[in-house]
Amino acid sequence: MSDQQLEAIGSYVKSHLPEWLAELAPERRPMTITDPALLERIVRVEESLSHQRELMSQGFAAMEKRFEQLDKRFEQVDKRFEDMREDMNARFEAVDKRFEAVDKRFEDMREDMNKRFQEMRTDMDARFRTTNRMIVAFFALVTVITTVVQFV
């Protein structure tokens, strides 16, 4: 085909293309609105939608800012809990040390008491032995005296 024939076909298609498209899909035809009130209403709706979209964007931005503030607040609360936990651990360690000191003091007191009771027991045993020897010696002396008195 020659260039002239191609151009003739192209111009023919261009001229008839809108008709063919209209026949194939009538719902896809561009709308032509001639009523000025309807056009004005469409413009107002579009402006309202645009304004509504701006408000929604502002709302989303405000929500995002609020969420960031909440995140910061949660981080502060987490930090405070962490500080409190560390403080409580330190206090519990101090209490544990005090209990260990008290346990040590009681252990020392018990050992001291056991030592003193042992000393008292040893001393009392020595006294009982001495007293027992004295009583035996006394009875031996009484027996000797009574035996001598009977023979005299």
Contacts in CASP RR format, 6 or more apart in sequence:
PFRMAT RR
TARGET T0000
AUTHOR 0000-0000-0000
METHOD contacts of the structure
MODEL  1
MSDQQLEAIGSYVKSHLPEWLAELAPERRPMTITDPALLERIVRVEESLS
HQRELMSQGFAAMEKRFEQLDKRFEQVDKRFEDMREDMNARFEAVDKRFE
AVDKRFEDMREDMNKRFQEMRTDMDARFRTTNRMIVAFFALVTVITTVVQ
FV
21 28 0 8 1.000
21 29 0 8 1.000
22 29 0 8 1.000
33 39 0 8 1.000
33 42 0 8 1.000
END
